[in-house]
Amino acid sequence: MLRTEKPETVANREFDSRCPLEANDPALGRFLSLFPGAKPARIPIRVGLSPRGDGASERTTIEYWGNGTAIFSLTFPLYGVSAVRLRAAGGQRDASAAVVALVPNGRGFAVAVRFLEEIPRWLLKA
């Protein structure tokens, strides 16, 4: 039997900014157990999805980073993408990173990447 109900929309009423981020996003919280050296961060970036060939990119924020790993959320699907380019929000330099973990969440995906080169200076300065 098919029920036709109006789906409940997800609203900001569920987000409590006083709570730690991992309490509001279980997908990001799962990564904290996999990457125990990750520290909280709020670093605005642009993620380039160049492996798709169309030059697509998305603005987001690195929520956690450490030990050569960055953790953030994206709304753009990354299925089949093995590498991305991370660029500081106002910067000219970017860094290659391999996608090492991907977990769906309500808004898109929680993503963990590992830098393919040394950790970029713009990230260390943030």
Residue frames relative to the residue before (quaternion, step in Angstrom):
aa qw qx qy qz dx dy dz
M 1.0000 0.0000 0.0000 0.0000 0.00 0.00 0.00
L 0.2888 -0.7589 0.5654 0.1448 3.55 -0.90 0.96
R 0.1773 -0.7718 0.6044 0.0868 3.54 -0.78 1.07
T 0.1746 -0.7747 0.5994 0.1003 3.53 -0.90 0.91
E 0.1476 0.7630 -0.6065 0.1682 3.49 -0.23 1.34
K 0.5005 -0.6055 0.5125 0.3468 3.49 -1.18 0.53
P 0.3934 -0.7260 0.5010 0.2593 3.62 -0.65 1.03
E 0.4766 -0.6562 0.5048 0.2957 3.52 -1.06 0.79
T 0.3361 -0.7472 0.5380 0.1982 3.55 -0.80 0.99
V 0.4333 -0.6640 0.5406 0.2813 3.51 -1.15 0.64
A 0.0738 -0.8121 0.5788 0.0002 3.53 -0.71 1.07
N 0.6620 -0.5192 0.3727 0.3916 3.52 -1.29 0.26
R 0.4770 0.6873 -0.4436 0.3214 3.58 1.18 -0.18
E 0.6414 0.5226 -0.3239 0.4588 3.59 1.22 -0.40
F 0.6490 0.5160 -0.3178 0.4600 3.59 1.19 -0.34
D 0.0750 -0.7760 0.6262 0.0089 3.53 -0.77 1.08
S 0.3267 -0.7952 0.4794 0.1764 3.57 -0.28 1.26
R 0.5915 0.5660 -0.3786 0.4318 3.61 1.20 -0.25
C 0.6262 0.5247 -0.3386 0.4668 3.59 1.22 -0.42
P 0.5688 -0.5598 0.4540 0.3962 3.57 -1.14 0.45
L 0.6451 -0.5603 0.3561 0.3783 3.55 -1.09 0.71
E 0.6672 0.5227 -0.3305 0.4153 3.59 0.84 -0.87
A 0.6014 0.5508 -0.3678 0.4469 3.61 1.16 -0.43
N 0.7165 0.4273 -0.2452 0.4939 3.59 1.14 -0.58
D 0.7696 0.2148 -0.1407 0.5846 3.60 1.16 -0.38
P 0.2705 -0.8075 0.5019 0.1513 3.57 -0.02 1.26
A 0.6000 0.5686 -0.3691 0.4249 3.61 1.08 -0.63
L 0.6662 0.4646 -0.3013 0.4997 3.60 0.95 -0.82
G 0.6253 0.5539 -0.3286 0.4407 3.57 1.04 -0.76
R 0.6127 0.5509 -0.3497 0.4459 3.60 1.06 -0.69
F 0.6398 0.5408 -0.3253 0.4386 3.56 1.04 -0.74
L 0.5966 0.5910 -0.3717 0.3958 3.59 1.07 -0.61
S 0.6519 0.4824 -0.3282 0.4843 3.59 1.09 -0.56
L 0.6625 0.4939 -0.3048 0.4736 3.61 1.14 -0.55
F 0.7710 0.2119 -0.0992 0.5923 3.58 1.16 -0.68
P 0.1009 -0.8617 0.4937 0.0595 3.61 0.46 1.16
G 0.6467 0.5278 -0.3308 0.4402 3.62 1.15 -0.36
A 0.4866 0.6791 -0.4304 0.3417 3.60 1.26 -0.09
K 0.1811 -0.7823 0.5915 0.0737 3.54 -1.00 0.95
P 0.5885 -0.5739 0.4172 0.3877 3.60 -1.10 0.55
A 0.0597 0.7731 -0.6276 0.0690 3.55 -1.09 0.78
R 0.1336 -0.7458 0.6430 0.1120 3.57 -1.24 0.37
I 0.2070 0.7984 -0.5270 0.2049 3.59 0.43 1.25
P 0.3007 -0.7654 0.5377 0.1859 3.62 -0.45 1.15
I 0.0166 0.8001 -0.5965 0.0612 3.55 -0.93 0.98
R 0.2786 -0.6712 0.6387 0.2529 3.49 -1.42 0.00
V 0.2100 -0.7694 0.5944 0.1031 3.55 -0.85 1.04
G 0.2137 -0.7838 0.5755 0.0938 3.53 -0.65 1.17
L 0.2181 -0.7912 0.5649 0.0852 3.50 -0.82 1.06
S 0.0613 0.8703 -0.4849 0.0616 3.54 0.99 0.90
P 0.5673 0.5968 -0.4235 0.3776 3.66 0.98 -0.46
R 0.6079 0.5526 -0.3587 0.4431 3.59 1.18 -0.39
G 0.4729 -0.7177 0.4099 0.3055 3.58 1.23 -0.26
D 0.6874 0.4814 -0.2976 0.4553 3.61 1.17 -0.20
G 0.5050 -0.6873 0.4050 0.3294 3.60 1.25 0.12
A 0.3038 0.7726 -0.5084 0.2288 3.60 1.18 0.38
S 0.0241 0.7847 -0.6192 0.0151 3.56 -1.16 0.63
E 0.1453 -0.7767 0.6080 0.0772 3.53 -1.28 0.37
R 0.3722 -0.6935 0.5711 0.2332 3.56 -1.10 0.77
T 0.1311 0.7648 -0.6210 0.1106 3.51 -1.06 0.87
T 0.4050 -0.6899 0.5401 0.2614 3.57 -1.28 -0.21
I 0.3935 -0.6608 0.5771 0.2747 3.56 -0.97 0.84
E 0.2413 -0.7997 0.5383 0.1114 3.56 -0.62 1.15
Y 0.7820 0.0403 -0.0066 0.6219 3.57 1.15 -0.69
W 0.0887 0.7867 -0.6101 0.0313 3.55 -1.17 0.57
G 0.3198 0.7292 -0.5698 0.2035 3.52 -1.26 0.51
N 0.8393 0.1621 -0.1392 0.4999 3.56 -1.20 0.61
G 0.7203 -0.4646 0.2489 0.4510 3.57 0.95 0.86
T 0.6454 0.5008 -0.3029 0.4908 3.57 1.30 0.21
A 0.1040 -0.7608 0.6367 0.0696 3.56 -1.15 0.72
I 0.1436 -0.7834 0.6026 0.0495 3.57 -1.04 0.84
F 0.1540 0.7786 -0.5862 0.1625 3.56 -0.82 1.07
S 0.4271 -0.6712 0.5351 0.2841 3.57 -1.32 0.07
L 0.0764 -0.7688 0.6335 0.0434 3.54 -1.22 0.64
T 0.3470 -0.7049 0.5660 0.2497 3.55 -1.19 0.46
F 0.5955 0.5681 -0.3548 0.4435 3.57 1.23 -0.46
P 0.4413 -0.7050 0.4753 0.2870 3.63 -0.80 0.88
L 0.1982 -0.8052 0.5536 0.0763 3.55 -0.93 0.92
Y 0.2937 0.7687 -0.5263 0.2141 3.60 1.15 0.32
G 0.8217 0.2088 -0.1808 0.4985 3.54 -0.82 1.01
V 0.5900 0.5461 -0.3759 0.4609 3.60 1.26 -0.03
S 0.1840 -0.8166 0.5394 0.0909 3.57 -0.72 1.02
A 0.7975 0.1447 -0.0792 0.5803 3.61 1.21 -0.39
V 0.1075 -0.7671 0.6306 0.0486 3.55 -1.23 0.64
R 0.3517 -0.6788 0.5904 0.2587 3.56 -1.36 0.14
L 0.1572 -0.7735 0.6093 0.0757 3.58 -0.89 0.98
R 0.0269 -0.7884 0.6143 -0.0200 3.55 -0.94 0.98
A 0.5167 -0.6115 0.4958 0.3367 3.57 -1.02 0.81
A 0.6459 -0.5760 0.3353 0.3723 3.58 -0.98 0.84
G 0.8103 0.2163 -0.1165 0.5321 3.61 0.86 -0.84
G 0.5654 0.6608 -0.3453 0.3527 3.55 1.27 0.08
Q 0.4952 -0.6498 0.5034 0.2813 3.49 -1.37 0.24
R 0.6963 0.4732 -0.2750 0.4643 3.58 1.09 -0.63
D 0.1060 -0.7780 0.6148 0.0745 3.50 -1.17 0.61
A 0.2662 -0.7517 0.5866 0.1413 3.54 -1.32 0.25
S 0.4152 -0.6857 0.5414 0.2537 3.56 -1.10 0.74
A 0.0129 0.7889 -0.6137 0.0278 3.53 -1.09 0.76
A 0.3571 -0.7150 0.5649 0.2052 3.54 -1.12 0.76
V 0.4120 -0.6755 0.5501 0.2670 3.57 -1.00 0.83
V 0.1021 -0.8275 0.5517 0.0233 3.59 -0.60 1.16
A 0.7952 0.0391 -0.0317 0.6043 3.60 1.21 -0.35
L 0.0280 -0.7835 0.6193 -0.0412 3.53 -1.08 0.84
V 0.0364 0.7974 -0.5981 0.0712 3.58 -0.67 1.14
P 0.4063 -0.7019 0.5176 0.2726 3.62 -0.75 0.95
N 0.0254 -0.7568 0.6519 0.0400 3.54 -1.20 0.67
G 0.7599 -0.4157 0.2427 0.4369 3.59 -1.20 0.07
R 0.7489 0.3890 -0.2152 0.4914 3.60 1.08 -0.63
G 0.7761 -0.1764 0.1652 0.5824 3.58 1.18 -0.34
F 0.6806 -0.4481 0.3601 0.4542 3.54 -0.48 -1.24
A 0.3026 -0.6544 0.6504 0.2390 3.51 -1.24 0.58
V 0.1092 -0.8163 0.5671 -0.0075 3.55 -0.82 1.07
A 0.0936 -0.7446 0.6569 0.0734 3.54 -1.09 0.78
V 0.0466 -0.7940 0.6061 -0.0025 3.55 -0.90 0.98
R 0.2305 -0.7302 0.6240 0.1561 3.54 -1.27 0.51
F 0.4698 -0.6906 0.4751 0.2768 3.55 -0.82 1.03
L 0.3986 -0.7334 0.5078 0.2130 3.57 -0.94 0.92
E 0.7217 0.3051 -0.1908 0.5914 3.54 1.25 -0.51
E 0.7095 -0.3669 0.2988 0.5222 3.60 -1.12 -0.37
I 0.6326 -0.5353 0.3918 0.3997 3.55 -1.21 0.50
P 0.4587 -0.7098 0.4503 0.2881 3.61 -0.72 1.00
R 0.5931 -0.6031 0.4136 0.3368 3.55 -1.13 0.76
W 0.6306 0.5462 -0.3510 0.4253 3.59 0.96 -0.78
L 0.6423 0.4964 -0.3294 0.4823 3.60 1.12 -0.54
L 0.6536 0.5120 -0.3176 0.4581 3.58 0.99 -0.76
K 0.6782 0.4929 -0.2864 0.4637 3.60 1.10 -0.67
A 0.5933 0.6063 -0.3628 0.3858 3.58 1.17 -0.49
